[in-house]
Amino acid sequence: MYLLKRNGNKINLKLKNGILISQEGKLGQKDSVFFICSKCGKEASRRIALFSNLKNLTDRDFYCQQCNTLTNNLEKYGVKNVMQIKE
């Protein structure tokens, strides 16, 4: 997992006890984290600003957009795609 700073620098990150740790600088809101989706294994990225809580990250925070949408739809509506809702 690594962080891509707005100026183009790559910084290695580690996840320890649900907290992102960087020894090479602090995390900016406009910086992007590149990671492997913990559900499907694809490479994905997310801006720091989109993480809900940087102090308590879970596996779900590291889902790609497709897996996150699928999981949300299954939890909220019980279907994979909202077009499958009968109403």
MOPAC internal coordinates of N, CA, C and O (Angstrom, degrees):
PM7 1SCF
backbone

  N    0.0000 0     0.00 0     0.00 0    0    0    0
  C    1.4400 1     0.00 0     0.00 0    1    0    0
  C    1.5230 1   107.11 1     0.00 0    2    1    0
  O    1.2310 1   121.36 1   -42.84 1    3    2    1
  N    1.3224 1   115.00 1   137.16 1    3    2    1
  C    1.4589 1   117.31 1   177.63 1    5    3    2
  C    1.5202 1   110.70 1  -144.26 1    6    5    3
  O    1.2310 1   121.56 1   -17.11 1    7    6    5
  N    1.3034 1   114.62 1   162.89 1    7    6    5
  C    1.4484 1   123.18 1   180.00 1    9    7    6
  C    1.5139 1   108.48 1  -109.52 1   10    9    7
  O    1.2310 1   120.25 1   -46.74 1   11   10    9
  N    1.3183 1   117.12 1   133.26 1   11   10    9
  C    1.4544 1   121.84 1   174.57 1   13   11   10
  C    1.5202 1   107.50 1  -105.92 1   14   13   11
  O    1.2310 1   120.95 1   -67.35 1   15   14   13
  N    1.3209 1   115.79 1   112.65 1   15   14   13
  C    1.4581 1   121.14 1   179.91 1   17   15   14
  C    1.5222 1   109.20 1   -75.10 1   18   17   15
  O    1.2310 1   120.45 1   -21.78 1   19   18   17
  N    1.3125 1   116.75 1   158.22 1   19   18   17
  C    1.4700 1   121.36 1   179.97 1   21   19   18
  C    1.5194 1   111.74 1   -59.41 1   22   21   19
  O    1.2310 1   119.75 1   151.48 1   23   22   21
  N    1.3205 1   118.08 1   -28.52 1   23   22   21
  C    1.4613 1   120.54 1  -179.77 1   25   23   22
  C    1.5344 1   112.54 1   -83.47 1   26   25   23
  O    1.2310 1   120.04 1  -176.34 1   27   26   25
  N    1.3334 1   117.52 1     3.66 1   27   26   25
  C    1.4561 1   121.67 1   176.42 1   29   27   26
  C    1.5131 1   115.24 1    95.93 1   30   29   27
  O    1.2310 1   119.23 1   176.38 1   31   30   29
  N    1.3262 1   119.07 1    -3.62 1   31   30   29
  C    1.4663 1   121.80 1   178.43 1   33   31   30
  C    1.5233 1   111.07 1   -74.64 1   34   33   31
  O    1.2310 1   121.04 1   -41.55 1   35   34   33
  N    1.3233 1   115.61 1   138.45 1   35   34   33
  C    1.4597 1   120.80 1   174.26 1   37   35   34
  C    1.5238 1   108.54 1   -99.49 1   38   37   35
  O    1.2310 1   120.98 1   -47.26 1   39   38   37
  N    1.3214 1   115.74 1   132.74 1   39   38   37
  C    1.4644 1   122.04 1  -179.24 1   41   39   38
  C    1.5241 1   108.03 1  -126.81 1   42   41   39
  O    1.2310 1   120.09 1   -50.78 1   43   42   41
  N    1.3193 1   117.44 1   129.22 1   43   42   41
  C    1.4587 1   121.07 1   177.85 1   45   43   42
  C    1.5209 1   110.12 1   -72.76 1   46   45   43
  O    1.2310 1   121.19 1   -41.02 1   47   46   45
  N    1.3253 1   115.33 1   138.98 1   47   46   45
  C    1.4595 1   122.09 1   178.56 1   49   47   46
  C    1.5085 1   109.60 1  -121.70 1   50   49   47
  O    1.2310 1   120.90 1   -26.50 1   51   50   49
  N    1.3090 1   115.88 1   153.50 1   51   50   49
  C    1.4584 1   122.52 1   173.25 1   53   51   50
  C    1.5105 1   107.98 1  -129.16 1   54   53   51
  O    1.2310 1   120.68 1   -32.93 1   55   54   53
  N    1.3184 1   116.30 1   147.07 1   55   54   53
  C    1.4561 1   122.35 1   175.73 1   57   55   54
  C    1.5164 1   107.68 1  -106.63 1   58   57   55
  O    1.2310 1   120.71 1   -64.15 1   59   58   57
  N    1.3183 1   116.24 1   115.85 1   59   58   57
  C    1.4590 1   120.83 1  -178.66 1   61   59   58
  C    1.5128 1   109.15 1  -131.54 1   62   61   59
  O    1.2310 1   120.56 1   -60.91 1   63   62   61
  N    1.3261 1   116.54 1   119.09 1   63   62   61
  C    1.4630 1   123.18 1  -179.38 1   65   63   62
  C    1.5269 1   111.87 1    53.72 1   66   65   63
  O    1.2310 1   120.48 1  -140.17 1   67   66   65
  N    1.3237 1   116.69 1    39.83 1   67   66   65
  C    1.4562 1   121.31 1   176.87 1   69   67   66
  C    1.5160 1   115.17 1    79.68 1   70   69   67
  O    1.2310 1   119.70 1  -169.74 1   71   70   69
  N    1.3446 1   118.18 1    10.26 1   71   70   69
  C    1.4613 1   121.81 1  -178.27 1   73   71   70
  C    1.5265 1   109.36 1  -122.57 1   74   73   71
  O    1.2310 1   120.60 1   -48.99 1   75   74   73
  N    1.3271 1   116.45 1   131.01 1   75   74   73
  C    1.4653 1   120.92 1   175.05 1   77   75   74
  C    1.5187 1   109.01 1   -74.67 1   78   77   75
  O    1.2310 1   120.73 1   -50.35 1   79   78   77
  N    1.3232 1   116.21 1   129.65 1   79   78   77
  C    1.4534 1   121.19 1  -177.88 1   81   79   78
  C    1.5183 1   109.75 1  -120.96 1   82   81   79
  O    1.2310 1   121.03 1   -49.67 1   83   82   81
  N    1.3196 1   115.63 1   130.33 1   83   82   81
  C    1.4577 1   122.89 1   176.04 1   85   83   82
  C    1.5111 1   108.09 1  -130.17 1   86   85   83
  O    1.2310 1   120.73 1   -49.47 1   87   86   85
  N    1.3325 1   116.22 1   130.53 1   87   86   85
  C    1.4574 1   119.63 1   178.73 1   89   87   86
  C    1.5242 1   111.42 1   -95.79 1   90   89   87
  O    1.2310 1   120.59 1   178.42 1   91   90   89
  N    1.3261 1   116.48 1    -1.58 1   91   90   89
  C    1.4624 1   120.07 1  -172.75 1   93   91   90
  C    1.5223 1   113.23 1  -115.53 1   94   93   91
  O    1.2310 1   119.04 1  -154.52 1   95   94   93
  N    1.2868 1   119.45 1    25.48 1   95   94   93
  C    1.4636 1   121.37 1   179.78 1   97   95   94
  C    1.5072 1   111.26 1   135.30 1   98   97   95
  O    1.2310 1   121.22 1   -12.82 1   99   98   97
  N    1.3383 1   115.28 1   167.18 1   99   98   97
  C    1.4504 1   117.85 1  -178.24 1  101   99   98
  C    1.5163 1   111.69 1   -91.79 1  102  101   99
  O    1.2310 1   121.27 1   -15.95 1  103  102  101
  N    1.3191 1   115.18 1   164.05 1  103  102  101
  C    1.4518 1   122.22 1  -176.38 1  105  103  102
  C    1.5198 1   110.04 1   -87.44 1  106  105  103
  O    1.2310 1   120.42 1   -54.12 1  107  106  105
  N    1.3251 1   116.80 1   125.88 1  107  106  105
  C    1.4562 1   121.70 1   177.37 1  109  107  106
  C    1.5196 1   110.87 1   -95.79 1  110  109  107
  O    1.2310 1   119.83 1   -28.72 1  111  110  109
  N    1.3224 1   117.93 1   151.28 1  111  110  109
  C    1.4650 1   122.42 1  -177.11 1  113  111  110
  C    1.5279 1   112.79 1   -62.40 1  114  113  111
  O    1.2310 1   119.71 1   153.55 1  115  114  113
  N    1.3212 1   118.17 1   -26.45 1  115  114  113
  C    1.4665 1   120.69 1  -178.50 1  117  115  114
  C    1.5234 1   112.92 1   -97.01 1  118  117  115
  O    1.2310 1   120.00 1  -177.48 1  119  118  117
  N    1.3256 1   117.60 1     2.52 1  119  118  117
  C    1.4583 1   121.83 1   177.56 1  121  119  118
  C    1.5358 1   109.36 1   -79.32 1  122  121  119
  O    1.2310 1   120.36 1   -24.58 1  123  122  121
  N    1.3337 1   116.91 1   155.42 1  123  122  121
  C    1.4593 1   121.83 1  -178.89 1  125  123  122
  C    1.5202 1   111.01 1  -114.65 1  126  125  123
  O    1.2310 1   121.02 1   -40.45 1  127  126  125
  N    1.3315 1   115.66 1   139.55 1  127  126  125
  C    1.4608 1   122.55 1   175.86 1  129  127  126
  C    1.5235 1   107.34 1  -101.66 1  130  129  127
  O    1.2310 1   120.30 1   -52.54 1  131  130  129
  N    1.3189 1   117.04 1   127.46 1  131  130  129
  C    1.4571 1   122.85 1   175.73 1  133  131  130
  C    1.5226 1   107.96 1  -103.20 1  134  133  131
  O    1.2310 1   120.61 1   -48.06 1  135  134  133
  N    1.3452 1   116.43 1   131.94 1  135  134  133
  C    1.4561 1   120.86 1  -174.58 1  137  135  134
  C    1.5176 1   109.94 1  -150.56 1  138  137  135
  O    1.2310 1   120.85 1    -9.03 1  139  138  137
  N    1.3135 1   115.98 1   170.97 1  139  138  137
  C    1.4614 1   123.05 1   174.17 1  141  139  138
  C    1.5249 1   107.05 1   -97.79 1  142  141  139
  O    1.2310 1   120.35 1   -52.38 1  143  142  141
  N    1.3378 1   116.94 1   127.62 1  143  142  141
  C    1.4653 1   121.70 1  -179.10 1  145  143  142
  C    1.5289 1   108.83 1   -57.32 1  146  145  143
  O    1.2310 1   120.70 1   -50.71 1  147  146  145
  N    1.3232 1   116.27 1   129.29 1  147  146  145
  C    1.4616 1   119.79 1  -177.75 1  149  147  146
  C    1.5228 1   112.47 1   -77.77 1  150  149  147
  O    1.2310 1   119.64 1   176.45 1  151  150  149
  N    1.3402 1   118.30 1    -3.55 1  151  150  149
  C    1.4571 1   120.90 1   178.67 1  153  151  150
  C    1.5241 1   112.12 1  -104.64 1  154  153  151
  O    1.2310 1   120.11 1   131.17 1  155  154  153
  N    1.3491 1   117.39 1   -48.83 1  155  154  153
  C    1.4718 1   119.78 1  -174.88 1  157  155  154
  C    1.5283 1   113.50 1  -109.43 1  158  157  155
  O    1.2310 1   119.79 1   164.74 1  159  158  157
  N    1.3400 1   118.00 1   -15.26 1  159  158  157
  C    1.4528 1   120.95 1   176.89 1  161  159  158
  C    1.5210 1   115.43 1    89.09 1  162  161  159
  O    1.2310 1   119.69 1  -176.50 1  163  162  161
  N    1.3451 1   118.20 1     3.50 1  163  162  161
  C    1.4642 1   120.72 1   178.27 1  165  163  162
  C    1.5294 1   110.27 1   -79.84 1  166  165  163
  O    1.2310 1   121.17 1   -25.75 1  167  166  165
  N    1.3319 1   115.36 1   154.25 1  167  166  165
  C    1.4616 1   119.64 1   175.11 1  169  167  166
  C    1.5232 1   108.39 1   -75.43 1  170  169  167
  O    1.2310 1   120.73 1   -43.34 1  171  170  169
  N    1.3158 1   116.21 1   136.66 1  171  170  169
  C    1.4662 1   121.35 1  -177.56 1  173  171  170
  C    1.5210 1   109.22 1  -143.86 1  174  173  171
  O    1.2310 1   121.09 1    -9.49 1  175  174  173
  N    1.3216 1   115.53 1   170.51 1  175  174  173
  C    1.4554 1   119.81 1   177.17 1  177  175  174
  C    1.5250 1   109.28 1  -144.15 1  178  177  175
  O    1.2310 1   121.28 1   -20.91 1  179  178  177
  N    1.3161 1   115.16 1   159.09 1  179  178  177
  C    1.4608 1   121.49 1   178.06 1  181  179  178
  C    1.5140 1   108.27 1  -154.58 1  182  181  179
  O    1.2310 1   120.85 1   -39.77 1  183  182  181
  N    1.3113 1   115.99 1   140.23 1  183  182  181
  C    1.4606 1   120.00 1   176.11 1  185  183  182
  C    1.5220 1   109.54 1   -72.06 1  186  185  183
  O    1.2310 1   121.07 1   -33.31 1  187  186  185
  N    1.3113 1   115.56 1   146.69 1  187  186  185
  C    1.4595 1   121.72 1   179.19 1  189  187  186
  C    1.5294 1   110.50 1   -55.12 1  190  189  187
  O    1.2310 1   120.06 1   141.08 1  191  190  189
  N    1.3254 1   117.49 1   -38.92 1  191  190  189
  C    1.4656 1   121.35 1  -177.29 1  193  191  190
  C    1.5303 1   112.57 1   -61.58 1  194  193  191
  O    1.2310 1   119.34 1   157.82 1  195  194  193
  N    1.3336 1   118.86 1   -22.18 1  195  194  193
  C    1.4579 1   121.76 1  -177.64 1  197  195  194
  C    1.5220 1   113.86 1   -85.47 1  198  197  195
  O    1.2310 1   119.71 1   169.95 1  199  198  197
  N    1.3175 1   118.15 1   -10.05 1  199  198  197
  C    1.4561 1   120.25 1   174.91 1  201  199  198
  C    1.5210 1   108.19 1   -74.86 1  202  201  199
  O    1.2310 1   120.39 1   -47.12 1  203  202  201
  N    1.3181 1   116.85 1   132.88 1  203  202  201
  C    1.4636 1   119.86 1  -175.98 1  205  203  202
  C    1.5276 1   112.40 1   -72.24 1  206  205  203
  O    1.2310 1   120.10 1   142.81 1  207  206  205
  N    1.3307 1   117.41 1   -37.19 1  207  206  205
  C    1.4565 1   120.29 1  -177.44 1  209  207  206
  C    1.5270 1   108.74 1  -150.43 1  210  209  207
  O    1.2310 1   120.04 1   -72.43 1  211  210  209
  N    1.3048 1   117.52 1   107.57 1  211  210  209
  C    1.4712 1   121.08 1  -177.06 1  213  211  210
  C    1.5179 1   113.28 1   -71.60 1  214  213  211
  O    1.2310 1   119.56 1   169.16 1  215  214  213
  N    1.3119 1   118.44 1   -10.84 1  215  214  213
  C    1.4682 1   121.56 1  -178.98 1  217  215  214
  C    1.5217 1   113.13 1   -92.06 1  218  217  215
  O    1.2310 1   120.20 1   168.25 1  219  218  217
  N    1.3468 1   117.22 1   -11.75 1  219  218  217
  C    1.4584 1   119.97 1  -176.86 1  221  219  218
  C    1.5296 1   109.68 1  -145.05 1  222  221  219
  O    1.2310 1   120.47 1  -110.58 1  223  222  221
  N    1.3177 1   116.71 1    69.42 1  223  222  221
  C    1.4654 1   121.74 1  -178.07 1  225  223  222
  C    1.5275 1   110.42 1   -83.72 1  226  225  223
  O    1.2310 1   120.60 1   -34.40 1  227  226  225
  N    1.3306 1   116.45 1   145.60 1  227  226  225
  C    1.4566 1   122.45 1   178.83 1  229  227  226
  C    1.5245 1   109.17 1  -120.95 1  230  229  227
  O    1.2310 1   120.44 1    -3.56 1  231  230  229
  N    1.3254 1   116.76 1   176.44 1  231  230  229
  C    1.4649 1   120.84 1   176.69 1  233  231  230
  C    1.5218 1   111.23 1   -59.42 1  234  233  231
  O    1.2310 1   120.25 1   144.49 1  235  234  233
  N    1.3154 1   117.12 1   -35.51 1  235  234  233
  C    1.4630 1   120.61 1  -177.79 1  237  235  234
  C    1.5303 1   111.76 1   -64.63 1  238  237  235
  O    1.2310 1   119.62 1   152.98 1  239  238  237
  N    1.3147 1   118.33 1   -27.02 1  239  238  237
  C    1.4611 1   121.22 1   176.32 1  241  239  238
  C    1.5270 1   111.48 1   -66.05 1  242  241  239
  O    1.2310 1   120.59 1   163.16 1  243  242  241
  N    1.3209 1   116.47 1   -16.84 1  243  242  241
  C    1.4581 1   121.14 1  -178.92 1  245  243  242
  C    1.5305 1   111.58 1  -112.11 1  246  245  243
  O    1.2310 1   120.65 1  -143.35 1  247  246  245
  N    1.3391 1   116.35 1    36.65 1  247  246  245
  C    1.4657 1   122.64 1   170.93 1  249  247  246
  C    1.5249 1   107.93 1   -94.06 1  250  249  247
  O    1.2310 1   120.12 1   -33.81 1  251  250  249
  N    1.3299 1   117.39 1   146.19 1  251  250  249
  C    1.4571 1   120.71 1   173.42 1  253  251  250
  C    1.5334 1   108.55 1   -70.69 1  254  253  251
  O    1.2310 1   120.10 1    -9.00 1  255  254  253
  N    1.3079 1   117.41 1   171.00 1  255  254  253
  C    1.4722 1   121.28 1  -176.01 1  257  255  254
  C    1.5280 1   111.79 1   -60.14 1  258  257  255
  O    1.2310 1   119.99 1   138.59 1  259  258  257
  N    1.3443 1   117.63 1   -41.41 1  259  258  257
  C    1.4582 1   120.92 1  -178.28 1  261  259  258
  C    1.5293 1   111.35 1   -65.58 1  262  261  259
  O    1.2310 1   120.16 1   135.05 1  263  262  261
  N    1.3309 1   117.30 1   -44.95 1  263  262  261
  C    1.4646 1   120.78 1   179.91 1  265  263  262
  C    1.5229 1   110.92 1   -67.32 1  266  265  263
  O    1.2310 1   120.20 1   143.65 1  267  266  265
  N    1.3121 1   117.23 1   -36.35 1  267  266  265
  C    1.4583 1   121.11 1   178.77 1  269  267  266
  C    1.5272 1   110.49 1   -65.50 1  270  269  267
  O    1.2310 1   120.02 1   135.50 1  271  270  269
  N    1.3287 1   117.57 1   -44.50 1  271  270  269
  C    1.4608 1   121.86 1   178.38 1  273  271  270
  C    1.5223 1   110.79 1   -63.32 1  274  273  271
  O    1.2310 1   120.26 1   135.22 1  275  274  273
  N    1.3203 1   117.10 1   -44.78 1  275  274  273
  C    1.4541 1   122.06 1   179.46 1  277  275  274
  C    1.5238 1   110.82 1   -60.38 1  278  277  275
  O    1.2310 1   120.26 1   133.80 1  279  278  277
  N    1.3153 1   117.11 1   -46.20 1  279  278  277
  C    1.4618 1   121.87 1  -179.90 1  281  279  278
  C    1.5284 1   111.13 1   -63.57 1  282  281  279
  O    1.2310 1   120.17 1   136.43 1  283  282  281
  N    1.3297 1   117.29 1   -43.57 1  283  282  281
  C    1.4639 1   120.90 1   177.87 1  285  283  282
  C    1.5263 1   111.38 1   -61.04 1  286  285  283
  O    1.2310 1   119.94 1   134.92 1  287  286  285
  N    1.3359 1   117.73 1   -45.08 1  287  286  285
  C    1.4585 1   121.20 1  -179.80 1  289  287  286
  C    1.5193 1   111.77 1   -63.27 1  290  289  287
  O    1.2310 1   120.39 1   139.09 1  291  290  289
  N    1.3249 1   116.86 1   -40.91 1  291  290  289
  C    1.4680 1   119.72 1   178.74 1  293  291  290
  C    1.5314 1   110.73 1   -65.11 1  294  293  291
  O    1.2310 1   120.02 1   138.99 1  295  294  293
  N    1.3181 1   117.56 1   -41.01 1  295  294  293
  C    1.4662 1   120.59 1  -179.51 1  297  295  294
  C    1.5284 1   111.89 1   -69.48 1  298  297  295
  O    1.2310 1   120.12 1   135.24 1  299  298  297
  N    1.3258 1   117.37 1   -44.76 1  299  298  297
  C    1.4657 1   121.15 1  -175.10 1  301  299  298
  C    1.5235 1   113.55 1   -78.96 1  302  301  299
  O    1.2310 1   120.48 1   136.76 1  303  302  301
  N    1.3444 1   116.69 1   -43.24 1  303  302  301
  C    1.4580 1   120.73 1  -170.24 1  305  303  302
  C    1.5269 1   114.38 1  -117.36 1  306  305  303
  O    1.2310 1   119.83 1   167.09 1  307  306  305
  N    1.3238 1   117.92 1   -12.91 1  307  306  305
  C    1.4552 1   120.88 1  -179.55 1  309  307  306
  C    1.5136 1   114.09 1    78.48 1  310  309  307
  O    1.2310 1   119.63 1  -167.12 1  311  310  309
  N    1.3316 1   118.32 1    12.88 1  311  310  309
  C    1.4647 1   122.92 1   178.56 1  313  311  310
  C    1.5248 1   108.85 1  -133.15 1  314  313  311
  O    1.2310 1   120.67 1   -20.68 1  315  314  313
  N    1.3343 1   116.32 1   159.32 1  315  314  313
  C    1.4602 1   120.33 1  -179.68 1  317  315  314
  C    1.5246 1   112.40 1   -75.19 1  318  317  315
  O    1.2310 1   120.84 1   146.15 1  319  318  317
  N    1.3196 1   116.00 1   -33.85 1  319  318  317
  C    1.4516 1   121.89 1  -177.95 1  321  319  318
  C    1.5196 1   108.57 1  -128.88 1  322  321  319
  O    1.2310 1   119.67 1   -44.43 1  323  322  321
  N    1.3269 1   118.23 1   135.57 1  323  322  321
  C    1.4641 1   120.50 1  -177.50 1  325  323  322
  C    1.5300 1   112.27 1   -62.74 1  326  325  323
  O    1.2310 1   119.52 1   160.21 1  327  326  325
  N    1.3048 1   118.51 1   -19.79 1  327  326  325
  C    1.4670 1   120.55 1   176.64 1  329  327  326
  C    1.5258 1   111.69 1   -70.95 1  330  329  327
  O    1.2310 1   119.84 1   168.86 1  331  330  329
  N    1.3277 1   117.90 1   -11.14 1  331  330  329
  C    1.4646 1   121.48 1   178.42 1  333  331  330
  C    1.5372 1   112.62 1   -85.44 1  334  333  331
  O    1.2310 1   120.10 1   174.99 1  335  334  333
  N    1.3350 1   117.41 1    -5.01 1  335  334  333
  C    1.4592 1   120.56 1   178.38 1  337  335  334
  C    1.5271 1   108.46 1   -69.81 1  338  337  335
  O    1.2310 1   120.32 1   -47.56 1  339  338  337
  N    1.3146 1   116.99 1   132.44 1  339  338  337
  C    1.4644 1   121.01 1  -173.24 1  341  339  338
  C    1.5278 1   112.44 1   -72.67 1  342  341  339
  O    1.2310 1   119.37 1   154.47 1  343  342  341
  N    1.3121 1   118.80 1   -25.53 1  343  342  341
  C    1.4709 1   121.38 1  -174.58 1  345  343  342
  C    1.4779 1   113.32 1   -71.95 1  346  345  343
  O    1.2310 1   120.10 1   180.00 1  347  346  345

